[in-house]
């Protein structure tokens, strides 16, 4: 079963193409696409400028982590044995620990300074204004109605194993897409395409009781809000979202079986849009 929004790397790790081409029904004008690409490239360059080089990023975590560890051990033992005693046993280690802690803190501060500088630059403000002006035009090109709902879908790279698509990229990318009904068709739209799925092609909706790790959060409400409590969401130290289960929308086009995956918290919206009742339950106690 092919994921519509999946990239098959079974035979080529270099593949970058989603399986969604058969479902494309519309695209923005070439003018708007070129302008969008220009804004995206500009913003990506600013993000790169606002990020520490890899060596500095590694140094921040390794040196800073070593410093924190040494200082905590020094303080813990100091309260028990006396600071003078602990200092006398390993003065060089303690000095190096404090220096590493200061260096890690300096890199942390510097990273935030260059990030804030890039975010507040005139170039960033202009690009953001251009993007805000452009997005409504793209939505108009794609005929996305004002009342379209914003759904999260899961996109990922995968390999074929025993006839199943096994994700090889973790965490799964949590991508927001506009969803609406037009006649008897389910429509999903991003900034590049509108995809259409006749309701008669939708075969079933499954609730899969398997925890998934998501790359980010798109909703205006915090994942810790009581609204999402039934879905057992949690946030890792790296800012990733852990979600209890997902939905698999199965469909068929020209004899080929496809599926689209949604985080479990989109269940009510997906059931309404597809006119399908999810089969199976997700254990909310796990």
N, C-alpha and C positions, 0 to 999 in steps of 0.2 A: 504493500500500500504506500503510495507516494505522498509525502507531505507537500501540500500546495506551496507553503512558504518554507520549504526546506531546500538545502543545497546538497546534491548527491556527490560525495567525494569517494565513493567506492573504488572507482578506477582512476581518478585524478584528484589529487589534493588541491590542484590549482583551479578547479572548477569554481566559478562565482555565480552561476546562473540558478535562479530559483525554478521550481517546477510550475510556476504560476502562469506561464505564457499562454496556455490554452484558454485561460479565463479572462484575459485582458479584453475589456470592452471599450475603453476610452483612455486618452492620454492628454495632458495639458498641451497648449500650443508650444511650438518650438521656441518662440521668443521667451515665454515664461520659464521653460525648462532651462534655457541657457542662462537666464538671469538667476534662477534658483541655484544652478551649479556654481555660478560665480560667487554668490553669497556663501554657499556651503564651503567652497574652497578657501575663501577669505577667513571664515570663522575657524576652520580647521588649522590654518596657519597661525592664527592668534592663540589657539589652544596649545599648539606645539611650542610657541614662544613662552607660554605661561607655565610650562612643565619643566621640572628639573631634568637634566640629562640622566640617562640610565645609571651611570656610575654614582652620581650624586644621590639619586633615589635609593639605590642600594646602600650607600653609605649612611643615609638618614636612618634607615631601619636597623642596619647591622650595628653601626657605632652607637646610635641612640639606644637601641635595645640592650647592648652591652653595658652602657653607662647606667641605665635605669636598674639593671640587675645588680650591678656592683653597689650602687648607692643604697638600694633596698636592703641588701645583705648587710652592708655596713651599719645601717640604722637599726636593723633588727638585732644584730649581735651586740651593737653598742649599748642598747638599752638593757640587755641581759648581762653582758660581761664588763661593760664600761668602755667608753669610746677610746680612752687612752690605750687600753689593752688591745683592742682590735686594731687601732692605728699602728701600734708597735709591731704587730704580727705581719702586716702587709701594707706598708705605706705606699710603695710604688703602685700596687694594684689599685688602691683606693684613689690615689691621685689620677691615675689613668682613667678610672671609672668616672670621676667628676669631669675630667676634660672631655671624655667621650660624650657625656651627657650634655655638656655645654655646646659641643660641636653639633650634635643631633638637634638640639633646640635651635641653634643658629640656622641650620639648613631648613628646618620646619618653618621658621619665621621668614627666611628669604623666599621660600616657595610661595608663601601666601602674599608676600609683597609683590612679586612679579606677576602673580595671578591677578591680584586686584588691579595692578597697573594696566594689564592687558584688557581686563573686563571694562575698565573705565576709560579706555582710550577713545579718541575721536573715531578711529577706524571701526572699533567694535560697535559704538553707538550708531554709526551710519549703516553698518551691515545689518544690525538688528532692526533699524527703521525700514530698510529695504525689504527685509524678510517679512515684517509685519504687513507691509503694503502688498507684497507678492502673494502671500498665502491665500487671501480671499479670492484673488484672481485665478489661482490654480484650482481652488474648490469650485469656482464658477465654471471653469473649463470642464471639470469632471462631473458637473451637475450634482454636486453634493448638497442636499437640502439643509436648511438651517437647523432642523430638528433631528439631524442624524446623531446617533449616540456614538460615543468614543469607547471602543473595546480594546482590550489588550489581547494580542495573539502571541504565540510562541514561535520564534523562528530559530533555526539551528542547522548546522551541518550534520550529515548522517552518512552511515554506511549500511548497505543491504546485508542483513544477516538472517538466514532462514526465511526469506520472504518478508522480513520486517525491517523498518527503518530505525536503526539504532543511533541515537544522537551521539556524536563524538565531540561536540563542543559544549563545555560547561563553564559557567552557568548558561542557561538558555536565555537568549535575547528576548526581552519583554517589550514588544513593539506595539505602539498605539495606532489604531486604524479607525476610520469612520465607517459605521455600519448603518444600513438603512434598507428598506424594502421599496422596490419599484415594480408595480404590478405583481407578477408571480415570481420575481427574482430577488434573491438576496444579493445586495451589493456591498462590497468592501472597497474602501478607497484610501490610498496613501497619497503622497505628494507627486508620485510618478504615474500612477495608473488607477483606473476603476476596474474592479474585477466583478464579474456577474456569475451567479450560480442559480439556475432555475430551481425552484423548490422541488420539482419532481426528481431532480438529480440527487437530492439529499436523502440518504438512505437511513441513517440512524445517528443518534447522539449518545456517546458512552461517557460515563463518569468513571475515571480511572483512579483507583486508590493508591497513588504512588507520589511520594513527596518530590517536588521539583525545586530547583534553585534558580531564581530569576536575577537577571543582571541589573535591574533597576526598578524604579517605581514611577508610574505615570499619573496616578490619580491625584486630585487636589486634596484629598483627605489622607491623613497618615495611615499607613498599614496597621498601626497599633490602635486605630479607632475601633470602638465597640462594634461598628458596622461589619468589620471583617473578622471579628472574634471567632465565628463558627468555622472559619477556614484555617485556623491555627497558623496565622502568619507570624513570622519572626524576622528580625533583622540581624544579620551577622556582623562581626566586628569590621568586616570589609565593606559593609553597606549593601550586601546582597540580600534578597528577599527569599525566605524559605516558605513555600506554600504547600499545604496538604492537598495534593491531587490536582488533576487537570481534566478538561473535557476534550474528547476527540469527536469531531464532526466528520462522519464518513459520507463520501459522495462518489458518484461515478460519472465519467465523461468519456464517451467513445470507447467503452469497454475497459477502460483503465480505472482502477480504484484509487481514490485520493482521500486525504484527511487533512483537517485543519485543527490545530490544538489551541485551546484557550485555558488560561488559569482557572481554577475551580471557582473563584469568586465572581466570574462572569456568567455563572450558570443561569440566573434568572433572565438576563438580557438575551443570551444565546437561545434559550428555549422559546422566548417570545418571538425573536426574529426568524427562527427556523421552523417554528410551529411543530417542534419535536420535543418530546419529553425525554430527558436524560435517563438512560438505562443504567442501573447499578447505583450504589451509594458509596460515598467516601466516608471512612471512619473518622468522625470528628473528635474522637477521644485519643487518637494516636498522635 
